Amino acid sequence: MAALQGDVLRDISGAGGCGVQNAVQVRSVSGVSLSSPLVVNCDTAVTFNRWVSEVAIPTIGNTGGGLAQIQTPGGYACRGVVGSRNSGNRLSEHGRGKAVDVVAFRLRDGSSFSVLNGWRSAAWGNILRQLHRSACGMFGTVLGPEANAAHRDHLHFDTASRRSAYCR
């Protein structure tokens, strides 16, 4: 598995239970750059790197020359859960640095495809569904466009501790 590139950060403290222990800021995973630095805990970075190496790169293969960049809006964000009827005031795994959202993929030839526009498309739908499905088991939670309206435009992966993976 290719290396992570980034920096080790100090632990992050936040209000209301937010914060990240063993925080890292990741710029690339398995030779694939990230559109913006991803701040997560070390375990989440390692799991995301494994998913890119073992799932995303082989699934995309040589399409468009291969995977060049993953568009992710970041990682750590001190906020509550969104999109669930039962969410109430529960802290999102983003608030613990245990979650990654993936919005789009850029290929080496400059073309790209997004979760929002590609999920139901003939060109990218099967690839996106395979990327989503194959994350189940690696991550504690995997959510995509069919989970709820809040996830219609991205794939959500988190390393929450669960008895069994939650995949929607």
C-alpha positions as CSV (number, residue, x, y, z in Angstrom):
1,M,0.0,0.0,0.0
2,A,1.4,3.4,-0.9
3,A,2.1,5.9,1.7
4,L,0.1,8.8,3.1
5,Q,1.5,12.2,2.7
6,G,0.7,14.9,5.2
7,D,1.6,16.1,8.7
8,V,1.1,15.0,12.2
9,L,-0.9,17.6,14.2
10,R,-1.4,18.2,17.8
11,D,-4.6,16.9,19.3
12,I,-7.5,19.2,18.5
13,S,-9.8,20.3,21.3
14,G,-13.3,21.7,20.7
15,A,-16.5,22.6,22.5
16,G,-19.3,20.1,23.1
17,G,-17.2,17.0,22.8
18,C,-15.6,17.9,19.5
19,G,-12.0,17.2,19.0
20,V,-9.5,14.9,17.4
21,Q,-7.0,12.7,19.1
22,N,-3.9,11.6,17.1
23,A,-4.8,14.2,14.5
24,V,-3.2,14.3,11.0
25,Q,-3.5,16.5,8.0
26,V,-3.4,14.5,4.8
27,R,-2.6,15.8,1.4
28,S,-2.5,12.6,-0.6
29,V,-3.3,8.9,-0.2
30,S,-1.8,6.1,-2.2
31,G,-0.3,8.6,-4.7
32,V,-3.7,10.3,-5.2
33,S,-3.9,14.0,-4.3
34,L,-6.7,15.4,-2.3
35,S,-8.4,18.6,-3.4
36,S,-8.0,20.1,0.1
37,P,-6.1,18.9,3.1
38,L,-8.0,16.4,5.1
39,V,-7.9,16.7,8.9
40,V,-8.8,13.4,10.6
41,N,-7.4,11.0,13.2
42,C,-4.6,8.7,12.3
43,D,-6.8,5.5,12.2
44,T,-9.3,7.2,9.8
45,A,-6.4,8.4,7.5
46,V,-5.0,4.8,7.4
47,T,-8.4,3.3,6.6
48,F,-9.1,5.9,3.9
49,N,-5.6,5.2,2.4
50,R,-6.5,1.5,2.4
51,W,-9.8,2.2,0.6
52,V,-8.1,4.3,-2.1
53,S,-5.3,1.7,-2.6
54,E,-7.5,-1.4,-2.5
55,V,-10.8,-0.1,-3.9
56,A,-10.8,3.3,-5.7
57,I,-7.6,2.9,-7.8
58,P,-8.4,-0.6,-9.0
59,T,-12.1,0.1,-9.6
60,I,-11.4,3.2,-11.7
61,G,-8.4,1.4,-13.3
62,N,-7.1,3.1,-16.5
63,T,-10.3,5.0,-17.2
64,G,-9.3,8.5,-18.1
65,G,-5.6,7.5,-17.5
66,G,-6.4,6.5,-13.8
67,L,-7.3,8.4,-10.7
68,A,-5.4,11.7,-10.1
69,Q,-7.4,13.5,-7.4
70,I,-10.2,13.0,-4.9
71,Q,-12.4,16.0,-4.1
72,T,-13.1,16.1,-0.4
73,P,-14.3,19.1,1.5
74,G,-12.1,18.3,4.5
75,G,-12.7,16.1,7.5
76,Y,-12.9,17.5,11.0
77,A,-15.9,19.8,11.5
78,C,-17.5,20.3,14.9
79,R,-21.1,19.8,14.1
80,G,-24.1,17.5,14.7
81,V,-25.4,14.6,12.6
82,V,-27.4,15.7,9.6
83,G,-30.0,14.0,7.5
84,S,-31.4,11.5,10.0
85,R,-34.8,11.5,11.7
86,N,-33.1,10.4,14.9
87,S,-30.1,12.7,14.8
88,G,-31.2,15.2,17.4
89,N,-28.2,16.8,18.9
90,R,-25.8,13.9,18.4
91,L,-22.2,14.8,17.5
92,S,-21.2,13.8,13.9
93,E,-18.2,11.6,13.5
94,H,-16.8,14.7,11.6
95,G,-16.7,16.3,15.1
96,R,-14.3,13.6,16.2
97,G,-12.1,13.6,13.2
98,K,-13.4,10.1,12.2
99,A,-15.1,10.9,9.0
100,V,-14.3,11.6,5.3
101,D,-16.7,12.9,2.7
102,V,-15.9,12.3,-1.0
103,V,-17.6,14.6,-3.5
104,A,-15.9,13.8,-6.8
105,F,-13.0,12.2,-8.6
106,R,-10.6,13.7,-11.2
107,L,-8.8,11.5,-13.6
108,R,-5.3,11.9,-15.1
109,D,-6.8,13.1,-18.5
110,G,-8.5,16.0,-16.7
111,S,-12.0,14.6,-16.8
112,S,-13.9,14.2,-13.6
113,F,-17.1,12.7,-12.2
114,S,-19.1,13.7,-9.2
115,V,-21.3,11.7,-6.9
116,L,-24.2,14.2,-7.5
117,N,-24.1,14.0,-11.3
118,G,-22.7,10.5,-11.7
119,W,-24.7,8.3,-9.3
120,R,-27.6,7.8,-11.6
121,S,-25.6,8.2,-14.9
122,A,-24.9,5.4,-17.3
123,A,-21.3,6.4,-17.5
124,W,-20.4,6.6,-13.8
125,G,-23.2,5.0,-11.8
126,N,-21.8,1.5,-11.7
127,I,-18.3,2.7,-10.7
128,L,-19.7,5.0,-7.9
129,R,-21.9,2.2,-6.6
130,Q,-19.0,-0.2,-6.5
131,L,-16.8,2.4,-4.7
132,H,-19.7,2.9,-2.2
133,R,-20.4,-0.9,-1.7
134,S,-16.7,-1.8,-1.4
135,A,-16.2,0.7,1.5
136,C,-18.7,-1.3,3.6
137,G,-16.7,-3.3,6.1
138,M,-13.6,-1.1,5.9
139,F,-15.5,1.7,7.5
140,G,-18.0,1.6,10.4
141,T,-20.5,3.8,8.5
142,V,-20.8,4.2,4.7
143,L,-23.6,6.6,3.4
144,G,-24.3,7.6,-0.2
145,P,-27.1,9.3,-2.2
146,E,-29.7,6.6,-1.4
147,A,-29.2,7.0,2.4
148,N,-31.0,10.4,2.6
149,A,-31.2,13.8,1.0
150,A,-28.3,15.1,3.0
151,H,-25.9,12.6,1.3
152,R,-27.2,13.0,-2.3
153,D,-24.0,14.7,-3.4
154,H,-21.3,12.8,-1.6
155,L,-20.1,9.5,-0.1
156,H,-19.6,9.6,3.7
157,F,-17.2,7.2,5.3
158,D,-16.5,7.0,9.0
159,T,-14.6,4.9,11.4
160,A,-17.2,4.9,14.2
161,S,-17.0,1.7,16.4
162,R,-20.1,-0.4,15.6
163,R,-21.0,-4.1,16.1
164,S,-21.4,-4.4,12.4
165,A,-21.0,-1.9,9.5
166,Y,-23.8,0.5,8.7
167,C,-24.1,0.9,5.0
168,R,-26.8,2.8,3.2
